[in-house]
Amino acid sequence: MDNQDFATRQIHAGSLKRENFRPLVMPIYQSSTFYFDSVEQGAALFAGEQDGYFYTRIDNPNQRELAARLAQLEGGEGGLVFASGMGAISSMFWSLLSSGDHVIAGKTLYGCTYELLHQGFPRFMIDVDFVDLSQNGMLEQFLRPETKIIYIETPANPNLKIADISYLATTAHSFNPEIKVVVDNTFATPYLQLPLSLGADIVVHSATKYLNGHGDVVAGAVISDSETIKLIAENGLRYFTGSVLGPFECFLISRGLKTLDLRMEKHCANALKVAEFLEQDSRVKKVNFPGLKSHPAYQLAQKQMKLPGAMISFELAGDKEYCASFVNNCKLCRRAVSLGDAETLIQHPASMTHNTYSPEALAEADIAENLLRISVGLESAADIIADLKQALDNCDN
């Protein structure tokens, strides 16, 4: 299976054997518990001496198949799925950290991740430095003996900064091989970027987004080596958070994964056309998109990613009121948070996804007050551009 193309693996990887019956699609095992043939069998399952299922918070056929498929797509030894992206992220952190530990995190992060690290961790005596890890040479200045995790988003949410995964992994592991380099790969997906192959230790996802792709599931995932996955399963997932993904949600994500490559190709093609339109419009002050040569890390994105993704952020040449008017004028583009759906979504990070940042923290993270973020959907690119143009035109009237 590892030698097969991505398109084949996204459909077949990790498939469990179908006993007795042979349905083409994995059935939904909508059961909280599983019964035993005997007390002895139940004891063996609980002790880990026999493989099988006994309680869906611990394991379920739908969870196991989806996690195995994601692990193979990312190039990991094992995976886990969770009830949300934050469930995945927090389960990973709480499994690996203790009081007195130190984390180095990218200074631009999703709002709830930032809040966990900024507000939550100090309560448990875990120290965090927020660093511009898109700049090579910065990491060395903050490494210390207590450092346990390097955590980045690349591309970063919402300013689309790109971090050099290979450099960060090599630098961290040279300092201490036990440091875990964790990459949030939500924006890129394994179709566009493979952090583990670049030296990272752990990949996390909000599976709500492109992995599912249809806006009808909230979910998360972690992929890593077998030992790390076992640790997170037995600690973070089992009792720190209990953030268990239901069987039906697993079914929906497995269904969405079957078209991931096709969707990402169209998403990315549309995004490039939209970014080029925005960049040439004088009413747009700045466009952040890794597929544009104007992006500071364009060459790194070309090397590190198969395609530049479908997320765009941009600043208008106007104040917050002008930006609000523009967004309110959009008709096709939906005013909504999240991303990776068939629909094009537009939002204002400073007041929405990143409202947990103070004004000072927004400035420090390079998130401008007039920054807007678009998740480019699967509609006609011409229609998306026409909607953005009429919204800009109406702002001038």
C-alpha positions as CSV (number, residue, x, y, z in Angstrom):
1,M,0.0,0.0,0.0
2,D,2.9,2.4,0.8
3,N,4.0,2.2,-2.8
4,Q,0.6,3.1,-4.3
5,D,-0.3,6.6,-5.4
6,F,-2.0,9.1,-3.0
7,A,-5.3,8.8,-4.9
8,T,-5.4,5.0,-4.2
9,R,-4.3,5.3,-0.6
10,Q,-6.9,8.0,0.3
11,I,-9.5,5.4,-0.6
12,H,-8.1,2.1,0.5
13,A,-5.3,2.7,3.1
14,G,-5.9,1.2,6.5
15,S,-9.0,-0.7,5.5
16,L,-10.0,-3.3,8.0
17,K,-10.9,-6.8,7.0
18,R,-14.7,-7.3,6.6
19,E,-15.6,-10.5,8.3
20,N,-18.7,-12.6,7.2
21,F,-20.1,-9.8,5.1
22,R,-18.2,-7.8,2.5
23,P,-19.7,-4.3,2.3
24,L,-17.8,-2.0,-0.1
25,V,-18.2,0.9,2.4
26,M,-17.1,0.5,6.0
27,P,-20.3,0.1,8.1
28,I,-21.0,2.6,11.0
29,Y,-20.4,0.8,14.3
30,Q,-22.8,3.0,16.2
31,S,-22.2,1.2,19.5
32,S,-20.8,2.6,22.8
33,T,-19.8,-0.9,24.0
34,F,-18.9,-4.3,22.7
35,Y,-19.7,-7.6,24.5
36,F,-17.4,-10.5,25.3
37,D,-17.5,-14.2,24.7
38,S,-16.3,-14.7,28.3
39,V,-15.0,-13.0,31.4
40,E,-11.5,-14.2,30.4
41,Q,-11.8,-12.6,27.0
42,G,-12.9,-9.3,28.5
43,A,-10.0,-9.4,30.9
44,A,-7.6,-10.1,28.0
45,L,-8.9,-7.1,26.0
46,F,-8.7,-4.7,28.9
47,A,-5.1,-5.9,29.6
48,G,-4.1,-5.4,26.0
49,E,-3.3,-9.1,25.7
50,Q,-5.8,-9.6,22.9
51,D,-6.7,-7.2,20.1
52,G,-10.3,-6.1,19.8
53,Y,-12.9,-3.6,21.0
54,F,-14.6,-3.2,24.3
55,Y,-15.6,0.5,24.6
56,T,-15.8,3.2,21.9
57,R,-14.0,5.8,24.0
58,I,-11.0,3.5,23.8
59,D,-11.3,2.2,20.3
60,N,-13.9,1.5,17.6
61,P,-13.6,0.0,14.1
62,N,-14.5,3.3,12.4
63,Q,-12.0,5.2,14.5
64,R,-9.3,2.6,13.8
65,E,-9.7,2.6,10.1
66,L,-9.8,6.3,9.7
67,A,-6.8,6.8,11.9
68,A,-4.8,4.2,10.0
69,R,-5.7,5.8,6.7
70,L,-4.6,9.2,7.8
71,A,-1.4,7.8,9.2
72,Q,-0.5,6.2,5.9
73,L,-1.3,9.4,4.0
74,E,0.9,11.4,6.3
75,G,3.7,8.8,6.4
76,G,3.3,8.0,10.1
77,E,3.4,4.8,12.0
78,G,0.1,5.4,13.7
79,G,-2.7,7.9,14.2
80,L,-5.6,8.9,16.4
81,V,-8.8,10.8,15.7
82,F,-10.6,13.2,18.0
83,A,-13.8,15.1,18.5
84,S,-12.2,18.4,17.4
85,G,-9.0,19.9,16.3
86,M,-8.5,21.4,19.7
87,G,-9.2,18.0,21.2
88,A,-6.4,16.6,19.2
89,I,-4.0,19.5,20.0
90,S,-4.7,19.6,23.7
91,S,-4.6,15.8,24.1
92,M,-1.2,15.8,22.4
93,F,0.2,18.6,24.6
94,W,-1.1,17.2,27.9
95,S,0.3,13.8,27.1
96,L,3.8,15.1,26.5
97,L,4.2,18.0,28.9
98,S,4.7,18.4,32.7
99,S,5.1,21.3,35.0
100,G,8.5,22.9,34.5
101,D,8.6,22.1,30.8
102,H,9.1,24.7,28.0
103,V,7.4,25.1,24.7
104,I,8.5,27.2,21.7
105,A,5.5,28.1,19.5
106,G,5.1,30.0,16.3
107,K,4.0,33.5,17.1
108,T,1.1,33.3,14.7
109,L,-1.4,30.5,15.7
110,Y,-5.1,29.8,15.5
111,G,-6.9,31.7,18.3
112,C,-7.8,28.8,20.5
113,T,-4.4,27.2,20.2
114,Y,-2.9,30.5,21.2
115,E,-5.3,30.8,24.2
116,L,-4.3,27.3,25.4
117,L,-0.6,28.1,25.3
118,H,-0.9,31.7,26.5
119,Q,-3.6,31.5,29.2
120,G,-3.8,27.7,30.0
121,F,-0.2,26.6,30.2
122,P,1.0,29.1,32.7
123,R,-1.6,27.8,35.2
124,F,0.3,24.5,35.2
125,M,3.8,26.0,35.3
126,I,4.5,25.3,31.6
127,D,6.6,28.1,30.0
128,V,5.9,29.2,26.4
129,D,7.9,31.4,24.1
130,F,6.1,32.7,21.0
131,V,8.7,33.2,18.3
132,D,8.6,34.1,14.6
133,L,9.7,30.6,13.4
134,S,9.3,31.6,9.8
135,Q,12.7,33.4,10.3
136,N,15.6,30.9,10.2
137,G,18.0,31.6,13.0
138,M,15.3,32.5,15.6
139,L,14.8,29.1,17.1
140,E,18.4,28.7,18.4
141,Q,17.9,31.8,20.6
142,F,15.1,30.2,22.6
143,L,16.1,26.5,23.0
144,R,16.9,25.4,26.5
145,P,17.3,22.2,28.5
146,E,13.6,22.3,29.5
147,T,12.3,22.6,25.9
148,K,10.1,19.7,25.1
149,I,8.0,20.8,22.1
150,I,8.4,23.1,19.0
151,Y,4.9,23.9,17.7
152,I,4.2,25.5,14.3
153,E,1.5,26.1,11.8
154,T,2.7,26.3,8.2
155,P,1.2,27.9,6.4
156,A,0.2,29.9,9.5
157,N,-3.3,31.0,10.3
158,P,-4.2,33.7,9.2
159,N,-1.2,35.5,7.7
160,L,0.1,32.5,5.6
161,K,3.7,32.7,6.9
162,I,5.7,29.7,5.9
163,A,8.2,27.9,8.3
164,D,11.0,25.8,7.1
165,I,10.1,22.4,8.6
166,S,13.5,20.7,7.8
167,Y,15.5,23.5,9.3
168,L,13.4,23.6,12.5
169,A,13.5,19.8,12.9
170,T,17.3,19.6,12.3
171,T,18.0,22.5,14.7
172,A,15.8,21.2,17.4
173,H,17.0,17.6,17.2
174,S,20.6,18.7,17.1
175,F,20.1,20.5,20.4
176,N,18.1,17.6,21.9
177,P,16.9,14.5,20.0
178,E,14.0,14.2,22.5
179,I,12.4,17.5,21.5
180,K,9.2,16.9,19.6
181,V,8.6,19.1,16.5
182,V,4.8,19.4,16.0
183,V,3.3,20.7,12.8
184,D,-0.3,21.7,12.3
185,N,-0.9,20.6,8.8
186,T,-4.5,21.6,8.5
187,F,-4.1,24.3,5.8
188,A,-1.9,22.1,3.6
189,T,-3.2,18.5,4.1
190,P,-1.0,15.5,3.4
191,Y,-1.8,16.0,-0.3
192,L,0.2,19.2,-0.4
193,Q,2.8,18.8,2.4
194,L,4.3,15.9,4.4
195,P,5.9,17.3,7.6
196,L,7.0,13.9,8.9
197,S,9.1,13.3,5.8
198,L,10.8,16.7,6.4
199,G,11.8,15.7,9.9
200,A,8.8,16.7,12.1
201,D,7.8,14.2,14.8
202,I,4.1,14.8,15.1
203,V,1.4,16.1,12.8
204,V,-2.0,17.5,14.0
205,H,-5.1,18.4,12.0
206,S,-8.4,20.0,12.4
207,A,-10.1,17.2,10.3
208,T,-13.1,19.5,10.3
209,K,-11.5,21.3,7.3
210,Y,-10.1,19.8,4.1
211,L,-9.8,16.2,5.3
212,N,-13.6,16.1,5.6
213,G,-14.2,18.9,3.1
214,H,-18.0,19.3,3.3
215,G,-18.6,21.4,6.4
216,D,-20.7,18.9,8.3
217,V,-18.2,17.4,10.8
218,V,-16.1,18.7,13.7
219,A,-13.0,16.5,14.2
220,G,-9.3,16.4,14.8
221,A,-6.3,14.0,14.2
222,V,-2.8,13.3,15.4
223,I,-0.2,11.2,13.5
224,S,3.2,10.2,14.7
225,D,5.3,7.2,15.6
226,S,3.7,4.2,17.3
227,E,5.2,4.9,20.7
228,T,4.0,8.5,20.7
229,I,0.5,7.6,19.5
230,K,0.2,4.9,22.2
231,L,1.2,7.5,24.8
232,I,-1.4,10.0,23.6
233,A,-4.1,7.3,23.3
234,E,-3.5,6.1,26.9
235,N,-3.2,9.5,28.4
236,G,-4.5,12.5,26.5
237,L,-7.4,10.8,24.7
238,R,-8.3,8.3,27.4
239,Y,-8.6,10.5,30.4
240,F,-7.0,14.0,30.0
241,T,-9.6,15.1,27.5
242,G,-11.8,12.1,26.5
243,S,-12.2,13.9,23.2
244,V,-13.5,10.9,21.3
245,L,-14.7,11.1,17.7
246,G,-18.0,9.3,17.1
247,P,-18.4,6.5,14.5
248,F,-20.7,8.5,12.3
249,E,-18.3,11.4,12.1
250,C,-15.5,8.9,11.2
251,F,-17.7,7.6,8.4
252,L,-18.2,11.1,7.0
253,I,-14.5,12.0,7.1
254,S,-13.6,8.7,5.4
255,R,-16.1,9.5,2.7
256,G,-14.7,13.0,2.3
257,L,-11.1,11.7,2.1
258,K,-11.9,9.7,-1.1
259,T,-11.9,12.9,-3.1
260,L,-9.2,14.9,-1.2
261,D,-6.7,15.1,-4.1
262,L,-9.4,16.1,-6.6
263,R,-10.8,18.8,-4.3
264,M,-7.3,20.2,-3.4
265,E,-6.4,20.5,-7.0
266,K,-9.5,22.6,-7.7
267,H,-9.2,24.5,-4.5
268,C,-5.6,25.5,-5.3
269,A,-6.3,26.3,-8.9
270,N,-9.1,28.6,-7.9
271,A,-7.1,30.2,-5.1
272,L,-4.2,31.2,-7.5
273,K,-6.7,32.9,-9.8
274,V,-8.3,34.8,-6.9
275,A,-5.0,35.8,-5.4
276,E,-3.8,37.1,-8.8
277,F,-7.0,39.2,-9.1
278,L,-6.6,40.7,-5.6
279,E,-2.9,41.5,-6.2
280,Q,-3.6,43.6,-9.3
281,D,-6.5,45.6,-7.7
282,S,-5.3,49.0,-6.4
283,R,-7.9,48.8,-3.6
284,V,-6.0,45.8,-2.1
285,K,-3.0,46.9,0.0
286,K,-1.3,43.5,0.4
287,V,-2.0,39.8,-0.5
288,N,-0.6,36.9,1.5
289,F,-0.6,33.7,-0.7
290,P,2.3,31.3,-1.0
291,G,1.6,30.8,-4.7
292,L,2.4,34.4,-5.5
293,K,6.0,35.3,-6.3
294,S,5.5,38.3,-4.0
295,H,5.2,36.1,-1.0
296,P,8.5,36.3,1.1
297,A,8.7,32.5,1.3
298,Y,7.6,31.7,-2.3
299,Q,10.7,29.6,-3.0
300,L,10.4,27.7,0.3
301,A,6.7,27.0,-0.5
302,Q,7.7,25.7,-3.9
303,K,10.2,23.3,-2.3
304,Q,8.1,22.2,0.7
305,M,4.6,22.1,-0.7
306,K,3.2,20.3,-3.8
307,L,0.8,23.2,-4.3
308,P,0.4,26.5,-2.4
309,G,-3.0,25.7,-0.8
310,A,-6.3,27.5,-1.0
311,M,-6.1,30.0,1.9
312,I,-5.6,33.7,1.1
313,S,-5.4,36.6,3.5
314,F,-5.2,40.2,2.3
315,E,-5.4,43.8,3.6
316,L,-7.6,46.4,2.0
317,A,-6.5,49.9,1.4
318,G,-9.0,51.2,4.0
319,D,-10.0,51.1,7.6
320,K,-11.9,48.5,9.6
321,E,-15.2,50.0,8.5
322,Y,-14.2,49.8,4.9
323,C,-13.3,46.1,5.4
324,A,-16.6,45.4,7.1
325,S,-18.4,47.1,4.3
326,F,-16.6,45.0,1.7
327,V,-17.3,41.7,3.5
328,N,-20.9,42.6,4.0
329,N,-21.2,43.3,0.3
330,C,-20.1,39.8,-0.6
331,K,-23.0,37.7,-2.0
332,L,-21.5,34.4,-3.2
333,C,-18.7,34.3,-0.6
334,R,-20.2,33.3,2.8
335,R,-19.4,35.2,5.9
336,A,-18.2,32.3,8.1
337,V,-15.3,31.0,10.0
338,S,-13.8,27.5,9.3
339,L,-12.3,26.6,6.0
340,G,-11.8,23.8,3.5
341,D,-15.5,23.6,2.5
342,A,-16.9,23.5,-1.0
343,E,-18.2,27.0,-0.4
344,T,-15.9,30.0,-0.4
345,L,-15.8,31.5,3.1
346,I,-14.6,35.0,4.1
347,Q,-14.0,36.3,7.6
348,H,-12.3,39.0,9.7
349,P,-9.6,37.2,11.9
350,A,-9.1,40.1,14.4
351,S,-12.7,40.0,15.5
352,M,-13.5,36.4,14.8
353,T,-11.1,33.4,14.8
354,H,-8.3,35.4,16.5
355,N,-10.4,37.5,18.9
356,T,-8.6,36.0,21.9
357,Y,-5.5,38.0,20.9
358,S,-5.2,41.4,22.5
359,P,-4.6,44.4,20.1
360,E,-0.9,44.2,21.2
361,A,-0.7,40.5,20.6
362,L,-2.3,40.9,17.2
363,A,0.3,43.4,16.2
364,E,3.1,41.1,17.6
365,A,1.7,38.2,15.6
366,D,1.5,40.3,12.4
367,I,-2.3,40.1,12.2
368,A,-3.4,43.5,11.0
369,E,-6.8,44.9,12.0
370,N,-7.8,45.2,8.4
371,L,-6.7,41.7,7.5
372,L,-9.3,39.5,5.8
373,R,-9.1,35.7,5.2
374,I,-10.7,33.8,2.4
375,S,-11.0,30.0,2.2
376,V,-11.4,29.6,-1.6
377,G,-14.0,27.1,-2.4
378,L,-15.0,24.9,-5.4
379,E,-17.3,27.3,-7.2
380,S,-16.3,28.7,-10.5
381,A,-13.2,30.9,-10.0
382,A,-14.7,33.5,-12.3
383,D,-17.8,33.7,-10.2
384,I,-15.8,34.1,-7.0
385,I,-13.7,36.9,-8.5
386,A,-16.9,38.6,-9.8
387,D,-18.3,38.6,-6.3
388,L,-15.2,40.1,-4.8
389,K,-15.0,42.7,-7.5
390,Q,-18.6,43.8,-7.1
391,A,-18.1,43.9,-3.3
392,L,-15.1,46.2,-3.8
393,D,-17.0,48.3,-6.3
394,N,-19.9,48.8,-3.9
395,C,-17.5,50.0,-1.2
396,D,-16.5,52.8,-3.5
397,N,-20.1,53.9,-4.2
